[in-house]
Amino acid sequence: MPTPAKSIGLQLIDGNKNHRTKEEIDKRIKNENRLKMSAENIHPPSWLDKTAKKRI
């Protein structure tokens, strides 16, 4: 079974063993930040009623 991918932050802490360039690192950081989920990014679907849409 393959090992899950590490974030670029963890890879840099372990040492840049993959010899990634600065451009590759910046691109990966930007993509990882874009994929992060937060409460501001999540919106309930329009077909839910008020009780179901209520956020905690």
C-alpha positions in Angstrom: 0.0 0.0 0.0 1.5 3.4 -1.0 2.3 6.0 1.6 0.0 9.1 1.5 1.6 12.3 0.2 3.2 14.7 2.7 2.4 18.4 2.6 5.2 20.6 1.3 5.7 22.0 4.8 6.5 18.5 6.2 8.8 17.8 3.2 10.8 21.0 3.8 11.1 20.2 7.5 12.5 16.7 6.7 14.8 18.3 4.1 14.2 18.8 0.5 15.0 15.2 -0.4 13.1 15.5 -3.8 15.3 18.4 -4.8 12.3 20.5 -5.7 12.9 23.9 -7.2 11.7 27.1 -5.6 9.0 27.4 -8.4 7.8 23.9 -7.7 7.6 24.6 -4.0 5.7 27.9 -4.4 3.3 26.2 -6.8 2.6 23.3 -4.4 2.1 25.7 -1.5 -0.4 27.8 -3.5 -2.3 24.6 -4.5 -2.3 23.2 -1.0 -3.7 26.5 0.4 -6.4 26.5 -2.3 -7.5 23.0 -1.3 -7.8 23.7 2.4 -11.4 23.7 3.6 -12.7 26.1 6.1 -16.1 27.2 7.4 -16.1 30.3 5.2 -15.7 28.1 2.0 -18.6 25.8 2.8 -22.2 26.9 2.0 -25.3 24.7 2.4 -27.3 23.9 -0.7 -30.2 26.1 -1.6 -32.8 23.3 -1.3 -32.3 22.8 2.5 -34.8 24.4 4.9 -33.8 27.0 7.5 -33.2 24.5 10.3 -30.9 22.4 8.2 -29.0 25.4 6.9 -28.3 26.7 10.4 -24.5 26.6 11.1 -23.0 25.7 14.4 
